[in-house]
């Protein structure tokens, strides 16, 4: 006897969209699991899988007693489904990309953002606008150190493939040298990008600024991966930079366990001043109060954050955050 399907599962369009949303989690689903989630029979699941395939989605049928399905990586990108928070994250990420020091990506990011925002519901569009219109990206003084996306692609591919890399490098005095390296990792620090690599001819680790790196090209030789000093590329770059103290400094407390924060954002290790099982204190420095406000606001998007201390800098940052919060509240639907 076949299972009776509930009334809310009778709409085939809505049901197929719900099925697609489940498959986009990229886990393996058995026919029984999908039928239970959707409140339908396994026969209906099979019919809806075929509808997705007709629409261009590459759905793999998995062998086994239970059988199963998985959304495969296809040769083209079919339409995707996102919830409100995912849509906001994508739109804000594309906005951030338009301010990144990557030549050739700004126009592409703007086009992609325009396409996505045109499809957003009004409630989501207003949330996105509240964020992007009330956060300013601060740039350090001096000329912007831009890097073209083609160089980023070659560097990341050679890191992934563990293939030696050749390039010309111009140092701060303007002298040019030819380098042969084993690329390990790229690290973004504020407005600059750095390559952490083992210099084959100098037999030592080196950090290279990408805006000084010219004509990167594959050397065609594979290598065994080495361990970066200290085990963390971001910390290695931070230690090599040896930055001078900035005029303004505050300590903020994040509602995130130190172990979790270090796993998610290892480059913050150098700023940790107090470790805890439920929170972490970070020391932040900046040239302007507005820069510190923007930094704290970015942390606030992730979770709870508070500015510690009662000195003048801390008070001014708190006041800036209050003003930013009021501006956001004025643009967010009640």
N, C-alpha and C positions, 0 to 999 in steps of 0.2 A: 504494500500500500504506500503510495507516495505521500510525502509530507505536504500539508497545506501551507501555502505561503501567506504571510500576514499582509494586510492591506497596504502598509507603508512600504512594502517591497514590490508592489505591483507596477510601479513606474519604471520601465526599463532604462530610460535615460538616467534618472537619479541613481538607480541601482548600479549601472555601469560606472558612473562617476565614483560611487562609493567603493566599488571594487578596485578601480584604478588607484584611489587614495591608499587603500590597503597594500596594493602591490608596490607602490612607490616607496615603501619603507625598506625595500630591498632585502627582505627576509623571505625564507621559504615558507609558503603556505600550502597546507594540504587542502584537498577539495572539501573535506569535512569541516576544517577550521573556517574556510571562507563561507561555506554554507551557513555555519552557525553565526558568524559575524553579521551576515547580511539577512539572515532569517529566511533563507530560501532552500531549495533542494540542490543537491550536487549536480543534477542534470541542468538546472538553471545556471549554475556557476559555469559549467562547460559552455553553454550557449553564450553567456556574457563574455567569456574569454575569447571566443571566436569573434564577437563584435569588436573587441579591443584590437584584435589582430587585423581586422578589416580596416580599422581606423589608423593603422600604421604602427601600433605598439608591438614590440617584439617580446612576446610572452613565452618563456620556455616551459615545456611540460617535463616534470622531473619524474624519473622512474621510481619504483618501489611499491610496496603493498598498498600504502595510503595514496601514493601518487602525490602530485603537488604542482605548484606553479611558482614562477619567479619572473619578475620583469627584468629582461636582459638589457645590456647596453647595446643599442642598435647602431645602425650606420647613420642615422639622422636623429635630430632632437624633436620628439613629439611634444604636444602640449603637456604642461605639468600643472599639478594642483598644489596650492599652498593655502595654509590657514592665515589668519590676519597677522599674527606675530611673524611668521615666515616672510610674508609679503613686505612688511615694514623693514625687516632685516635686509632683504634683498635691495629694496629701494634706497635705504640709507647707505648700504655698502657701495652701490653704484655712485651715489653722490660723493662718497669718500674717494672713489677712484678718480673722479674728475679733478681732485686736488692733489693726487699723488704725483711724485716726481718721475713719471713714466711717459716718455714721449710716445705719441701715437695712440694712447689709450683714452685720452679725454673725450675725443669726438665719439668714439665707439661707446664709451660708458654713457654719454649723454643720450645717444640714440636708443640704447637699451633701456635707460631709465624712462625716457619719454614713452616708449612702447608699454612698459609695465604700468606706469602711473596712469596712462589712458584707460587701463582696464580695471584699476582699483576702485572698490566701492568708496563712496564719499567718506565714510567713517575712517577707513584705512588711509585715504589720501590726506585727510586732515592730521592724522597722527604723524605721518611722514613729514608733512610740511612743518609741523610744530618742532620737530627735531632739526631738520636741515636748515630752517630759517633762524634758529636761535643758537646755533653752535658755529663758532668761527675757528677756522684752522690757522694756528699761529705758525709763522715761518721764522726761522732764525735769520739774523742779518746776513747780508751778502748775497751773492748770486745763487739762484736755484740750481742744485746739482741734479740735472735730469739724466735719465737713462732710457734708451730706446727699448721697446718691448722685444725686438728681435734679439738683442743681446741677452736679455733676461731669459728668453726661451732657450738659447744655446747653453747658457750657464746652468740652468736648472736641469736640462736634459743630460748634460755631461756629469752633473752631480748624481743624478738618478742612475745613469748607466755605468758609473765608475770608470769614466774614460778621460784620459789626459787631455788638457786644454792648452792651446797656444794663444798668446795675445801680446800686443805691445802695451807697455805701461809707462805713463808719464808721471813722474813724482812731483812733489810740491815746488821743486826748483825748476821744473820744466824739462828735466833730462829724461830721455826715452830709453827704455830697455826692453829686450825681448824676453818673455817668460814662458816656461814650460811648467805646468802645475798639475797636481791632482786635486781637482775641485771637490770641496766637501759640503759647503752650505752657504746660502745667502742670508744675510742679516740686514734688516731695515732698521735704521736708527734715525728717528726724526725725519729730516729731509734727505738723508743719504742712504745709499745701499752699499754693502760691503760683501766681498767674497772671502770666505775663509778657505784656505787651500794650503797644501803641502808643496813648497817650491822645490822642484826636482833638482835643479842645479845648485841651489843654496843649501839643500839638505836640511830644511827647517820649515816651520809653519810661518805663514805670512797672512796679513790682512790687506786686501786691495779695495780701494774705492772704485766703484763701478763707473763713475763719471770720468775717471782717468784711464779706464781700460779701453783699448782700441783694437778693433778687428778680432774679436774672439773667434776661434775656429777649432774644430775637433782635431786631435793629434792621431786618432786611430789606434791608441794603445790603451788597454784596460789595466786597472790597478786594484790591489787589495786595499780595502778601506782601513784607514788608520783612525785612532782615537784622538779627538781634539784635546789639547791640554785642558784639564779640568772637566772634560766630558761634555761641555755645553758650548756650542758655537757663539750664542748670544753673549754669554758671560765673558768668553775669550775676547770678543770684539770690544765689549765695554771696558775690560781691563786694559786693553791696548790703547784705547782712545785717551784715557787719563784726563778726563774733562776738568776744566777749572770750575770752581764753585760759582753758582749763579747768585745774584743779589737777593732773591726771595726764596725762602724755603719753608715748607710746612710738613707736618706729619698727619697722614690720614689713616683711618682705621677702616679696613674692608671687612665685611661680614663673610669672609671666606677663610676656611682653614688653610694654613700655610702650605701643607702638603698638596692640597688641591690647586692652590694658586701657582705653586712652583711647577706642577705638572702641566697646567694649562698655559702659563705665561712665564717660561723660565727666564726670559730677559729681565724680569722684575727682581731677580735674586739680589742684584746689587743695591736695590732700594729698600730691602727689608730691614727694619730696625727692631721689630718685636714679632716673634713667632707664636702661634697659638693653635689650638685644636678647633676653634670656631671663628677666629678672626686673625687678621694680619695687619701690622702697622707698617706703612711705607713712608719714606722720606722723599718728597718731591721738590724739585728745584726749578726755577724759571727766571727769565729776565723781566717779566711783567706779571702783574697780578692777574690780568685777563688770561694769560697763558695758563696759570695755575687753576683758574676757574674752569677753563675748558678741559684741562686734564682730569680734574675731579668729576666734572660732569660726565665724561666718558666712562669713568669707573661706576658712576651712579646708575648708568644704563644697565650695567651688569647685575647690580644688587646694592645692598645697604652699604653706605659709606658716610663717614663723619670726619670733620676736620678737628684735630686735637689742639690743645693749647689756647692761651688767652692773649698772645702777643698781637701786635698791630697787624702783621701779615695774615695771621689766622682769621682775625676779625674781618679784614677786608675781603678775604676769599669767601667767608660765610655770607657776607653781604652780597657779593657778586652772585653766589649760588641762589640766594633768595630772589634776587632780581630776575635771574634766568628762569627760576621755577614759576614766578608770577607771569612771565611772558608766555611760557608754555601753557599754563593754565588758561590763559586768555584765548588760546587758539585750539584748545581741546574741547570737544563736545561734552556737555554736562549730561 
